[in-house]
Amino acid sequence: MGTVPSNQIELTVADSGRMPWDILEVPQIDAKIPVKVLFSDPDTGMQVFLIRYAAGFTNTWHTHPHAHGMYILDGVLKTHKGEYGPGSFVWFPEGGWMEHGATAVNDVTLLFITNKPFAICYEQDDNHPYPMES
């Protein structure tokens, strides 16, 4: 069998099937989005969420002070650039405006990964990091 290392790493485990859904309230668009926070890295700010958008929901034009990726688990993610089904990974670079949500027909559930702490800004906000026009 060999020697067992004495400096084994600790694991962080999130059992998403047993976790209750929290609600991310977005007052700018009067939305309540079901989320599960799976991981937050205290060193980098990187975060991983499970998110569910209800059928017909669109997160209207917004920006983030971070990049983020979405891995679609079920349903179809509708974006300003197209629609993406289960197994698709969509990366949204930092620095611009986007729309995304569910199609009119089905909910979409996705894994949402940020490279920095999560924040969201809309046109009416004073603190958005990028102008809407270049």
Secondary structure, DSSP 8 states (H G I E B T S, - for coil): -----SS--------TTTS--EEEEEGGGTEEEEEEEEEE-TTT--EEEEEEE-TT-EEEEEE-SS-EEEEEEES-EEETTEEE-TT-EEEE-SSS-EEEEE-SS--EEEEEEESS----EETT-TT-SS-S--
